Amino acid sequence: MTFLSKTILPRGFKASGVSAGIKKSGKPDLALFYSEISAKAACVFTSNKIKAAPLKLNIRLLKTNKSFRAIIVNSGNANCFTGRAGLKDANAVAGFLAKELKVRPASILVNSTGIIGKRLAVDKIKSSVPKLVKGLSKSGIAQAKKAILTTDTFSKEAGAKFLIGNKPVTILGVAKGAGMISPDMATLLVFILTDADISQNALKAVLSESVNNSFNLITVDGCMSTNDSVMLLANGAAGNAIITSGKNLTIFTRVLNSVCLELAKMVVKDGEGTTKFIEITVDKAKNENEAKKAALAVANSNLFKTAVYGENPNFGRIAAAIGASGIDVSEEGLKIKVSTIDKKEIKVYCAINKGKAKATVYTSDLTPEYIKINAEYN
Amino acid sequence: MTFLSKTILPRGFKASGVSAGIKKSGKPDLALFYSEISAKAACVFTSNKIKAAPLKLNIRLLKTNKSFRAIIVNSGNANCFTGRAGLKDANAVAGFLAKELKVRPASILVNSTGIIGKRLAVDKIKSSVPKLVKGLSKSGIAQAKKAILTTDTFSKEAGAKFLIGNKPVTILGVAKGAGMISPDMATLLVFILTDADISQNALKAVLSESVNNSFNLITVDGCMSTNDSVMLLANGAAGNAIITSGKNLTIFTRVLNSVCLELAKMVVKDGEGTTKFIEITVDKAKNENEAKKAALAVANSNLFKTAVYGENPNFGRIAAAIGASGIDVSEEGLKIKVSTIDKKEIKVYCAINKGKAKATVYTSDLTPEYIKINAEYN
C-alpha cells in the first residue's frame, strides 16, 4: 500500500462543491460525491440520542436500501433539533438532487454540519443543486472537500492505492472536524470512496473496525456531536474479485485503517484553536478498554490540556485524570513519561502495571483561541 | 435557622493561620482548626484512585480513632503522587503539631492542597507550627480561612445558628475551591465545625447526605482532584441533648445542607477565571440519577460553557450535551429555556418528558482566564 501523494478519486466517482449562501462568509458550503454506477454503503453514526434530521433519514434508508449513488453535504447548518420540519427539509434536499441526477431519492445520503437548532435554507440549496450537479468532475473533489468544512482551518484528505489480486484499488477519504470532537461514536463527518468490489457484510464490518481504531480514539473537546457520520461508498469499479474474507479482506482492512487514522490525526491537528498535537499511550492495563478509558480521561482533562498549552509539564494532572477515570490503578504502579513539551507534537506514556493491554489516543491542547472561536460561534 | 452574618466559631473551637513559606507569594499557607475538647469527626474523601498522602493517613486513622482535636491544612503543595516519602511527610506534620498541642498524633487530621507531585517542605511547616499554635484564638479563623486557599480569589464561609431543644447550636464551614472541581466525590477542601452533640452514626450519615446535595452538584472544569476532603468536627460544647434521630436530626440535617450548599455555590462563583454563575435544572426525568447526569453533562460541556462566556445563547449545545449524556431522552420530548444571558447569573431549565424527577447543578463559564491560570500554574 502507498498513501496517495495527490488526490485521486477512485474509478467511477466524481465530485463537486459550490457556494450556496448558507455560510454568511460566502465560502463553499454545498458538496456532492457521486458514483456513476451503483455503490454499496456502510455508515457509522453518532451515538448521541439527539440526532440531526439527515441522520434519521439515512438510518431509515440504510435499513432497506442497498444501492447508493450520491452523498450531498451542506456546511453552515446542522439541521439538528429542528423537529419534523428538519426531517422534511432533509427529504426535500434529497428530492431536488435526485431529480437533477435522475436517480431515486432513496439512493442519496444527506448530511449537514454547522449550527444546531436553526432551519435549513432549503431554497438556497434547491437553487444551487443544478450548478452543483453540472460541476461534477474528477477535479471537483478539490471544491467538495472545502465545502464540507466549518471552523476547520485546512481540508483533510487521505487516500491509498493497493492491489487486490492483480487489480489496483483506490480508497480516498475526506473529513471535516474542528469542534464537538469526542469519541465513542463516529466523530465528525467523513466520506470515504473506494472503487473496490467488496461484499456488503465485509464493508460494514471493516468500517466499524476502522472507526474504532481511528475516529473513536480522538478527542478535541470531549463534546459529542449530533451530526457525526462516517460514510463509505464502494462501487466496485476496480473490477477486483469481490472481497468477502481472507487475505484480501485483511489487505483492505489494513489500508482502510491507515486512511481513517490519518484523517483522524488531521482532525486533531486542526482542532479548534489548537497549538499542539498530543499522543497519549496507556500501557500495561488490565484490558484494552481500561487502557482506552484512562488515555481518554487524560485527553479530556481541561487541566492537562491547558498545561500542555502552557508548556508546563504537570505530571500531577495526568495522575489525577487517570485516578479519576474509573479504572483499576494505584499510585505505586503508575509511571508517567512526557516528551519534551516545547515541541508541536507531544507524547505521553503511562504504564499502570495491571496487565498487558495498551491503547493510544490523540488530542490537542486547550487554548484561549478555542474559547474565542466558541464564544463567538453563531 | 439563621445564616450567620458574621463569623462565629462554635463553642470550644479556636483557629489560626500563618505564612510558612510554602507559597512563593508569601501569602498565608498553613491553617489550624482546634477543638479544646474531644470532637467526633466525619469525613468524605475524593473517589479518585490516586489519593494524596494526607488522605491515606486520614482514611486509616478514621477506621480506628473516634476522638479528634485538630485539623491542620497547608496550601501550595498537595503532597500527592509523592509515594512513601509523602506519607512520611504527612505523618511528620501530625507529629510536630501533636507535640506542640500536647495531644496524640492520632487525634490530628492532616490536609494539603496545591501542586501535585512535589515533596512537601516539611521543615518549613515544622518551624512554623509553634507560631501557628500560639496564634490559636476565636478571631484566628480570619487568617485560617485565608491560609487554605490556592487560586481562590475570595475566602468562602457559611455558618448558621439554630436551636436543638432549647440549646443554641452553631455550625461554621469554610472551603477552598477554584480548580479541579468536579462532582461525584467530596470536591475540594471543606472544614465544618459545630458545637452540636451528635452521635457518630448520625454525624456520618448527615455529612454524606449534605455532600451529595451540595458539593456533588457542582463542577467547574470536570476535573476530579486527588485531595478533595470534606471534614466535619462536632465537639458537643453546645450541651444539647445528643442528636441521634427524629426531629433534632432533621433540623441538624437541614441546617448542614444549607451551609454546604451555600459553600458549594461560593466555590462555583470563585471558579478559576469565571465570569458567570450558571444554575442548570433538568426536570421531568425518569429518575433523579438521570436528571443529575443530564444536568452535569451540560455543566461539563466546554462548548456550552464557552457559549455562556460569549453571551451567546446556543440551545443546540445544551441539546447535544443532554443527548450525549447517556440518559433516556428524545428530541421530541426535550424543552429548553435559558434566562437572559447577559447577566452574571444564568438559569438553564430543561424538561425531558420522561418522568417526574428533577435535579439542579451549579457551574461556571469557561473563559480565556481559566486557561491562562492553568497554563501558568506551577
Interface residues (C-beta under 8 A of the other chain):
Chain A: S47 N48 K49 I50 K51 A78 C80 F81 G83 I115 I116 G117 G179 M180 S182 D221 G222 C223 M224 S225 T226 N300 S301 N302 L303 T306 A307 Y309 G310 N312 N314 F315 G316 R317 A319 A320 A321 I322 G323 A324 S325 I327 D328 V329 S330 E331 E332 L334 L366 T367 P368 Y370 I371 K372 N374 A375 E376 Y377 N378
Chain B: S47 N48 K49 I50 K51 A78 C80 F81 G83 I115 I116 G117 G179 M180 S182 D221 G222 C223 M224 S225 T226 N300 S301 N302 L303 T306 A307 Y309 G310 N312 N314 F315 G316 R317 A319 A320 A321 I322 G323 A324 I327 D328 V329 S330 E331 E332 L334 L366 T367 P368 Y370 I371 K372 N374 A375 E376 Y377 N378
